[in-house]
């Protein structure tokens, strides 16, 4: 087996283990997202800063998925007045 294929197999095994850990920790990251995060860390991106960005993006996504609550208009005829 060549060094290149051994390196690929080691990287693939590592990613599989990382994905299992990610699932156990309920990160919600897909395999592709985890791969991107890992590559960014390998390039020198601060892992803590990256984690904060991911948390902020997930919070923003959750916020956008929730239906927008509208403030009731007191002139709306559907509102029952006592």
Phi and psi restraints in degrees (value plus and minus 20) as a CYANA .aco file:
   2 UNK   PHI     -95.6   -55.6
   2 UNK   PSI     141.1   181.1
   3 UNK   PHI     -80.9   -40.9
   3 UNK   PSI     -55.5   -15.5
   4 UNK   PHI     -86.6   -46.6
   4 UNK   PSI     -62.8   -22.8
   5 UNK   PHI     -91.6   -51.6
   5 UNK   PSI     -53.6   -13.6
   6 UNK   PHI     -84.0   -44.0
   6 UNK   PSI     -63.3   -23.3
   7 UNK   PHI     -81.6   -41.6
   7 UNK   PSI     -62.2   -22.2
   8 UNK   PHI     -83.0   -43.0
   8 UNK   PSI     -64.2   -24.2
   9 UNK   PHI     -83.3   -43.3
   9 UNK   PSI     -59.8   -19.8
  10 UNK   PHI     -85.3   -45.3
  10 UNK   PSI     -64.4   -24.4
  11 UNK   PHI     -83.3   -43.3
  11 UNK   PSI     -62.3   -22.3
  12 UNK   PHI     -84.0   -44.0
  12 UNK   PSI     -63.1   -23.1
  13 UNK   PHI     -83.3   -43.3
  13 UNK   PSI     -61.5   -21.5
  14 UNK   PHI     -82.3   -42.3
  14 UNK   PSI     -63.4   -23.4
  15 UNK   PHI     -85.4   -45.4
  15 UNK   PSI     -56.1   -16.1
  16 UNK   PHI     -83.7   -43.7
  16 UNK   PSI     -63.5   -23.5
  17 UNK   PHI     -85.2   -45.2
  17 UNK   PSI     -63.7   -23.7
  18 UNK   PHI     -81.5   -41.5
  18 UNK   PSI     -59.2   -19.2
  19 UNK   PHI     -86.8   -46.8
  19 UNK   PSI     -61.2   -21.2
  20 UNK   PHI     -79.5   -39.5
  20 UNK   PSI     -65.1   -25.1
  21 UNK   PHI     -82.4   -42.4
  21 UNK   PSI     -61.5   -21.5
  22 UNK   PHI     -80.2   -40.2
  22 UNK   PSI     -61.0   -21.0
  23 UNK   PHI     -88.5   -48.5
  23 UNK   PSI     -61.5   -21.5
  24 UNK   PHI     -80.8   -40.8
  24 UNK   PSI     -59.4   -19.4
  25 UNK   PHI    -102.8   -62.8
  25 UNK   PSI     -20.9    19.1
  26 UNK   PHI      35.5    75.5
  26 UNK   PSI      29.7    69.7
  27 UNK   PHI     -96.0   -56.0
  27 UNK   PSI     -45.5    -5.5
  28 UNK   PHI      60.2   100.2
  28 UNK   PSI     -13.2    26.8
  29 UNK   PHI    -105.6   -65.6
  29 UNK   PSI     117.5   157.5
  30 UNK   PHI     -95.5   -55.5
  30 UNK   PSI     150.7   190.7
  31 UNK   PHI     -81.1   -41.1
  31 UNK   PSI     -61.1   -21.1
  32 UNK   PHI     -85.1   -45.1
  32 UNK   PSI     -63.6   -23.6
  33 UNK   PHI     -83.2   -43.2
  33 UNK   PSI     -61.7   -21.7
  34 UNK   PHI     -84.0   -44.0
  34 UNK   PSI     -59.1   -19.1
  35 UNK   PHI     -82.5   -42.5
  35 UNK   PSI     -63.6   -23.6
  36 UNK   PHI     -83.1   -43.1
  36 UNK   PSI     -64.7   -24.7
  37 UNK   PHI     -80.8   -40.8
  37 UNK   PSI     -63.7   -23.7
  38 UNK   PHI     -82.4   -42.4
  38 UNK   PSI     -63.9   -23.9
  39 UNK   PHI     -84.7   -44.7
  39 UNK   PSI     -58.0   -18.0
  40 UNK   PHI     -82.7   -42.7
  40 UNK   PSI     -61.7   -21.7
  41 UNK   PHI     -84.4   -44.4
  41 UNK   PSI     -59.9   -19.9
  42 UNK   PHI     -83.2   -43.2
  42 UNK   PSI     -47.1    -7.1
  43 UNK   PHI    -104.1   -64.1
  43 UNK   PSI     -23.8    16.2
  44 UNK   PHI      86.8   126.8
  44 UNK   PSI     -15.3    24.7
  45 UNK   PHI     -87.4   -47.4
  45 UNK   PSI     116.9   156.9
  46 UNK   PHI     -84.0   -44.0
  46 UNK   PSI      99.5   139.5
  47 UNK   PHI     -81.1   -41.1
  47 UNK   PSI     -56.4   -16.4
  48 UNK   PHI     -87.3   -47.3
  48 UNK   PSI     -62.1   -22.1
  49 UNK   PHI     -85.4   -45.4
  49 UNK   PSI     -60.2   -20.2
  50 UNK   PHI     -83.9   -43.9
  50 UNK   PSI     -61.7   -21.7
  51 UNK   PHI     -82.1   -42.1
  51 UNK   PSI     -60.7   -20.7
  52 UNK   PHI     -84.1   -44.1
  52 UNK   PSI     -60.9   -20.9
  53 UNK   PHI     -83.2   -43.2
  53 UNK   PSI     -63.4   -23.4
  54 UNK   PHI     -82.0   -42.0
  54 UNK   PSI     -63.6   -23.6
  55 UNK   PHI     -81.0   -41.0
  55 UNK   PSI     -63.1   -23.1
  56 UNK   PHI     -84.6   -44.6
  56 UNK   PSI     -61.3   -21.3
  57 UNK   PHI     -85.4   -45.4
  57 UNK   PSI     -60.3   -20.3
  58 UNK   PHI     -86.3   -46.3
  58 UNK   PSI     -59.6   -19.6
  59 UNK   PHI     -84.3   -44.3
  59 UNK   PSI     -61.8   -21.8
  60 UNK   PHI     -83.9   -43.9
  60 UNK   PSI     -61.3   -21.3
  61 UNK   PHI     -83.3   -43.3
  61 UNK   PSI     -63.7   -23.7
  62 UNK   PHI     -83.2   -43.2
  62 UNK   PSI     -60.6   -20.6
  63 UNK   PHI     -83.1   -43.1
  63 UNK   PSI     -59.9   -19.9
  64 UNK   PHI     -94.2   -54.2
  64 UNK   PSI     -44.9    -4.9
  65 UNK   PHI     -99.8   -59.8
  65 UNK   PSI     -43.5    -3.5
  66 UNK   PHI     -95.2   -55.2
  66 UNK   PSI     120.2   160.2
  67 UNK   PHI     -82.9   -42.9
  67 UNK   PSI     119.6   159.6
  68 UNK   PHI     -89.9   -49.9
  68 UNK   PSI     104.9   144.9
  69 UNK   PHI    -104.4   -64.4
  69 UNK   PSI     107.5   147.5
  70 UNK   PHI    -119.0   -79.0
  70 UNK   PSI     123.4   163.4
  71 UNK   PHI     -95.9   -55.9
  71 UNK   PSI     106.5   146.5
  72 UNK   PHI     -81.8   -41.8
  72 UNK   PSI     119.0   159.0
  73 UNK   PHI    -108.7   -68.7
  73 UNK   PSI     103.4   143.4
  74 UNK   PHI     -85.0   -45.0
  74 UNK   PSI     -36.0     4.0
  75 UNK   PHI    -111.9   -71.9
  75 UNK   PSI     -19.3    20.7
  76 UNK   PHI     -91.7   -51.7
  76 UNK   PSI     103.1   143.1
  77 UNK   PHI     -86.2   -46.2
  77 UNK   PSI     -35.2     4.8
  78 UNK   PHI     -97.0   -57.0
  78 UNK   PSI     -34.5     5.5
  79 UNK   PHI    -103.5   -63.5
  79 UNK   PSI     106.8   146.8
  80 UNK   PHI    -100.9   -60.9
  80 UNK   PSI     107.3   147.3
  81 UNK   PHI    -124.4   -84.4
  81 UNK   PSI     125.4   165.4
